[in-house]
Amino acid sequence: DDDAVEDLQKDMEELNTFTQAENVVYSIDDGLVYKRKKRSIMIVEQPELQDIIAGHMVQGFINTKEMRNEELLTSDNSENDQIRLTMYPTYPDKTVMANCAKVTSKDNHAVNGVVHMVNKVILPAKNTISDILAARPTKSWEARHTGDR
């Protein structure tokens, strides 16, 4: 719903107030006001808020007991990114992860779907772990552990 996205954007703008004169950022977190030094901002091309929110949604009604380990779900964002589900056999209930975000509240039924809450924003995983590791400059095990640089 576009109105809900606009309301969320307005709320987010109201939460952060930047004061140029003091070079300080004031932000509200858990009802407390924090003051910290302002850092330089690096502009990186990021998906639009509406697309990020759509990246958390999939079609259908999916309960956790229907989810399978390593299952890939197609999100509703503009690029139809995949959400990888990972299940861990923890006690007393299994732990469910969605693109490395922990599902903190499961199977909340709504009129138009099932809501599962996560502990952080899910960003699409574009690379495999192999791709990420291959792109990082590394030293051999021997060089790291014998002091050869």
VMD Tcl script that draws the C-alpha trace (Angstrom):
set ca {
  {0.00 0.00 0.00}
  {1.58 3.31 -1.14}
  {0.00 5.25 1.77}
  {1.61 2.93 4.32}
  {5.02 3.34 2.64}
  {4.65 7.14 2.60}
  {3.65 7.13 6.29}
  {6.70 5.00 7.12}
  {8.98 7.36 5.16}
  {7.57 10.39 7.03}
  {8.04 8.64 10.37}
  {11.65 7.76 9.49}
  {12.38 11.37 8.50}
  {11.00 12.60 11.82}
  {13.18 10.14 13.81}
  {16.49 11.60 12.65}
  {17.28 15.28 12.98}
  {20.60 16.57 11.64}
  {22.00 19.81 13.03}
  {24.59 21.35 10.75}
  {25.88 23.90 13.27}
  {26.91 21.37 15.89}
  {28.02 18.66 13.43}
  {26.03 16.22 15.56}
  {23.32 13.68 14.81}
  {20.41 13.27 17.19}
  {18.41 10.07 16.82}
  {15.68 8.35 18.75}
  {16.16 4.67 19.58}
  {13.90 2.71 21.94}
  {12.45 5.98 23.25}
  {15.85 7.43 24.20}
  {17.59 10.31 22.45}
  {21.21 9.67 21.51}
  {23.74 12.29 20.46}
  {26.77 11.28 18.42}
  {29.28 12.86 16.07}
  {28.17 13.13 12.48}
  {30.11 10.96 10.07}
  {30.75 11.70 6.44}
  {28.09 10.16 4.26}
  {29.00 7.88 1.38}
  {26.23 7.66 -1.20}
  {25.69 4.15 -2.47}
  {22.95 3.13 -4.86}
  {20.38 1.32 -2.75}
  {16.94 -0.03 -3.57}
  {13.98 2.23 -2.90}
  {12.17 1.76 0.42}
  {9.09 0.34 -1.31}
  {11.27 -2.23 -3.08}
  {13.03 -3.15 0.20}
  {9.66 -3.71 1.88}
  {8.43 -5.79 -1.09}
  {11.62 -7.84 -0.76}
  {10.25 -9.09 2.59}
  {7.03 -10.39 1.03}
  {6.21 -13.56 -0.91}
  {2.99 -14.83 -2.48}
  {0.70 -17.17 -0.59}
  {0.13 -18.32 2.98}
  {3.29 -20.04 4.28}
  {3.46 -21.38 7.84}
  {6.78 -22.39 9.40}
  {5.85 -26.07 9.45}
  {5.58 -25.90 5.62}
  {9.06 -24.33 5.28}
  {12.03 -26.50 4.37}
  {15.74 -26.02 5.04}
  {17.57 -24.31 2.14}
  {14.24 -23.47 0.49}
  {14.26 -20.48 -1.87}
  {11.20 -18.22 -1.92}
  {10.71 -15.57 -4.60}
  {10.10 -12.12 -3.13}
  {7.69 -9.53 -4.52}
  {10.33 -6.84 -5.15}
  {11.09 -5.49 -8.62}
  {13.89 -8.02 -9.26}
  {12.06 -10.99 -7.72}
  {15.04 -11.68 -5.48}
  {15.26 -14.96 -3.64}
  {14.87 -15.36 0.12}
  {16.81 -18.38 1.38}
  {15.33 -20.11 4.40}
  {17.68 -21.89 6.77}
  {16.43 -24.09 9.61}
  {18.43 -24.99 12.71}
  {17.30 -27.80 15.03}
  {17.36 -25.85 18.30}
  {15.46 -26.71 21.47}
  {12.56 -26.29 22.20}
  {11.64 -24.88 18.76}
  {13.62 -24.84 15.54}
  {15.32 -21.57 14.63}
  {14.33 -20.15 11.24}
  {16.55 -17.72 9.34}
  {15.65 -15.76 6.19}
  {18.74 -14.45 4.35}
  {20.61 -14.47 7.69}
  {17.85 -12.57 9.52}
  {16.42 -14.48 12.47}
  {12.65 -15.03 12.42}
  {11.67 -13.76 15.87}
  {7.89 -14.21 15.67}
  {6.34 -16.95 13.54}
  {2.94 -17.78 12.06}
  {1.06 -14.55 12.80}
  {-2.07 -14.96 10.67}
  {-3.49 -11.89 8.94}
  {-6.39 -11.40 6.52}
  {-4.16 -11.49 3.44}
  {-1.25 -13.70 4.52}
  {0.95 -15.04 7.28}
  {3.37 -12.64 8.96}
  {6.78 -13.79 10.22}
  {8.81 -11.03 11.92}
  {12.59 -10.84 11.49}
  {15.23 -9.12 13.62}
  {16.71 -6.98 10.83}
  {16.11 -5.72 7.31}
  {16.49 -8.45 4.70}
  {18.64 -7.32 1.81}
  {18.85 -9.55 -1.25}
  {21.81 -11.90 -1.39}
  {23.36 -11.28 -4.79}
  {26.47 -13.45 -4.47}
  {27.20 -16.92 -3.20}
  {29.67 -17.39 -0.36}
  {32.16 -18.72 -2.94}
  {31.84 -15.48 -4.95}
  {32.36 -13.34 -1.85}
  {35.39 -15.31 -0.69}
  {36.91 -15.34 -4.20}
  {36.65 -11.55 -4.37}
  {38.49 -11.04 -1.05}
  {42.26 -10.79 -1.14}
  {43.58 -13.56 1.08}
  {46.92 -14.89 2.10}
  {47.74 -18.53 2.25}
  {47.19 -20.36 5.53}
  {50.94 -20.75 5.87}
  {51.59 -17.02 5.44}
  {48.89 -16.08 7.98}
  {50.14 -18.49 10.63}
  {53.93 -18.37 10.23}
  {54.33 -14.62 10.05}
  {55.34 -14.51 6.34}
  {53.71 -11.45 4.89}
}
mol new
graphics top color blue
foreach p $ca { graphics top sphere $p radius 0.5 }
foreach p [lrange $ca 0 end-1] q [lrange $ca 1 end] { graphics top cylinder $p $q radius 0.2 }
display resetview
